[in-house]
Amino acid sequence: MSDPAERTPGAILIGTQGFSYDGWNGLLYPPGTRPADRLALYARAFPLVEIDRTFYGPPRASEVDRWISQTPDTFRFTAKVPRATFPARRCRVPPPIVDRSTRRRGTPS
């Protein structure tokens, strides 16, 4: 299978935040699907997923190895920015990387 992003320059890939939700059994996954089998099934429907785990801390190498082994070579992972990056109590104005429109409009109100 070829990489959808390489086939079409400027392609927008659609995925979801996370892949292991009990409520998706019977919808995206066959009823009774074990959590350990969800990523492989998810990768048949979507070309990428945002990993929520990275928000709380770096995943273990064994987790990453397992994710890679369960997905095709063309599958993409995105990482949620760790919560420690922008402490809510100290972040009064979103940095430009969070809100690029800030640079275009000037200072946010």
C-alpha positions as CSV (number, residue, x, y, z in Angstrom):
1,M,0.0,0.0,0.0
2,S,1.4,3.4,-0.9
3,D,1.5,6.4,1.5
4,P,-1.6,8.6,0.9
5,A,0.4,11.7,1.7
6,E,3.0,10.9,-1.0
7,R,0.4,10.0,-3.6
8,T,-1.3,13.4,-3.4
9,P,0.8,16.4,-2.6
10,G,-1.0,18.6,-0.1
11,A,-3.2,15.7,1.0
12,I,-5.0,16.1,4.3
13,L,-5.1,12.9,6.3
14,I,-8.0,12.3,8.6
15,G,-7.8,10.4,11.9
16,T,-9.0,10.7,15.4
17,Q,-7.6,11.5,18.9
18,G,-7.0,8.0,20.3
19,F,-8.0,4.6,19.0
20,S,-9.1,2.5,22.0
21,Y,-12.6,3.3,23.2
22,D,-15.0,0.7,24.5
23,G,-17.9,2.6,22.8
24,W,-16.5,1.9,19.4
25,N,-17.0,-1.9,19.8
26,G,-19.8,-2.8,17.5
27,L,-19.3,0.5,15.5
28,L,-15.6,0.7,14.3
29,Y,-14.6,-2.6,15.9
30,P,-16.5,-5.9,15.9
31,P,-18.4,-6.6,19.1
32,G,-16.1,-8.0,21.8
33,T,-12.8,-6.8,20.2
34,R,-10.0,-6.9,22.8
35,P,-8.3,-3.5,23.5
36,A,-5.0,-5.1,22.4
37,D,-6.5,-5.6,18.9
38,R,-8.0,-2.2,18.4
39,L,-5.1,-0.3,16.8
40,A,-4.7,-2.9,14.0
41,L,-8.4,-2.6,13.2
42,Y,-8.3,1.2,13.5
43,A,-5.4,1.3,11.0
44,R,-7.6,-0.3,8.4
45,A,-10.1,2.6,8.6
46,F,-7.8,5.6,9.1
47,P,-4.3,6.5,8.0
48,L,-3.3,8.3,11.2
49,V,-4.0,8.7,14.9
50,E,-3.2,11.2,17.5
51,I,-1.6,9.5,20.5
52,D,-3.2,10.9,23.7
53,R,-0.7,9.1,25.9
54,T,2.0,11.7,25.0
55,F,0.0,14.4,26.8
56,Y,0.7,12.6,30.1
57,G,4.3,11.6,29.5
58,P,6.5,9.8,27.0
59,P,5.4,6.3,26.1
60,R,7.6,3.4,26.9
61,A,9.7,2.0,24.0
62,S,7.8,-1.2,24.2
63,E,4.5,0.6,23.7
64,V,5.8,2.4,20.6
65,D,7.3,-0.9,19.2
66,R,3.8,-2.5,19.7
67,W,2.1,0.3,17.9
68,I,4.5,0.1,15.0
69,S,4.1,-3.6,14.7
70,Q,0.3,-3.3,14.6
71,T,0.1,-0.8,11.8
72,P,1.2,-0.6,8.1
73,D,4.4,1.2,7.2
74,T,2.3,4.1,5.8
75,F,0.4,4.7,9.0
76,R,1.1,8.0,10.8
77,F,1.2,8.8,14.4
78,T,0.9,12.3,15.8
79,A,1.8,13.2,19.4
80,K,-0.3,15.4,21.6
81,V,1.8,18.2,23.1
82,P,2.7,17.2,26.7
83,R,0.7,19.1,29.3
84,A,4.0,20.2,31.0
85,T,4.9,22.2,27.9
86,F,2.3,25.0,28.5
87,P,1.3,25.1,32.2
88,A,-2.2,26.6,32.2
89,R,-1.7,28.8,35.2
90,R,1.3,30.5,33.7
91,C,0.3,30.7,30.1
92,R,-1.6,34.0,29.7
93,V,-1.2,34.4,25.9
94,P,-1.0,31.4,23.7
95,P,2.4,31.0,22.1
96,P,2.5,31.4,18.3
97,I,2.9,27.7,17.8
98,V,-0.4,27.1,19.5
99,D,-2.3,29.9,17.6
100,R,-0.7,30.8,14.3
101,S,-3.4,33.3,13.6
102,T,-1.9,35.5,16.4
103,R,1.0,36.4,14.2
104,R,-1.2,37.4,11.3
105,R,-3.6,39.5,13.3
106,G,-1.1,40.9,15.8
107,T,-1.5,40.7,19.5
108,P,-4.5,38.6,20.7
109,S,-7.2,40.5,22.6
